[in-house]
């Protein structure tokens, strides 16, 4: 399993300056597949942005993926590992 928070963090800093970062992220997606990757944050230890802001950064950073790939990367993988979270989602 791959947590791609570090790639999102790097993406927001470097995709424009260092395209290699995006290429690396694309290779990881290709090698592992989004169904074995999960987005995560360093929240609440990370104080630079709120959770909502970090989620928006992640959505922008992975916008080159298909809608289905984004769905898995940003939530479905975690829900497949921890199905009880689906119930928590429904309660919100």
C-alpha positions, -999 to 999 in steps of 0.1 A, spaced: 0 0 0 11 35 -8 0 66 10 5 94 -14 4 124 9 40 131 3 34 132 -35 5 156 -31 27 178 -8 55 177 -34 30 182 -62 18 215 -47 53 227 -44 70 213 -74 48 200 -103 54 233 -120 90 236 -112 101 200 -114 79 179 -137 99 149 -125 78 149 -93 46 144 -114 63 117 -135 73 99 -103 38 101 -90 24 88 -123 49 59 -122 37 50 -87 1 51 -98 10 29 -128 30 4 -107 7 1 -77 -27 12 -91 -50 36 -73 -68 7 -56 -36 1 -36 -30 38 -28 -47 61 -4 -45 98 2 -38 109 37 -27 140 55 -5 148 83 -34 166 99 -37 177 127 1 176 132 4 197 100 -4 233 108 2 250 75 -34 243 62 -67 231 75 -79 196 66 -103 211 41 -75 231 24 -53 200 23 -81 180 6 -85 208 -20 -48 207 -27 -50 169 -32 -80 173 -56 -61 198 -77 -29 177 -76 -46 146 -89 -69 163 -113 -50 147 -142 -63 112 -131 -97 99 -143 -127 106 -121 -127 69 -110 -90 69 -101 -95 101 -81 -125 85 -63 -103 55 -53 -73 75 -43 -92 100 -23 -115 77 -4 -126 43 -18 -93 26 -10 -96 36 26 -132 26 27 -123 -8 13 -98 -13 40 -120 0 68 -156 -8 58 -169 5 91 -161 40 78 -190 37 53 -214 38 83 -196 68 97 -199 85 63 -237 79 62 -241 94 97 -225 128 87 
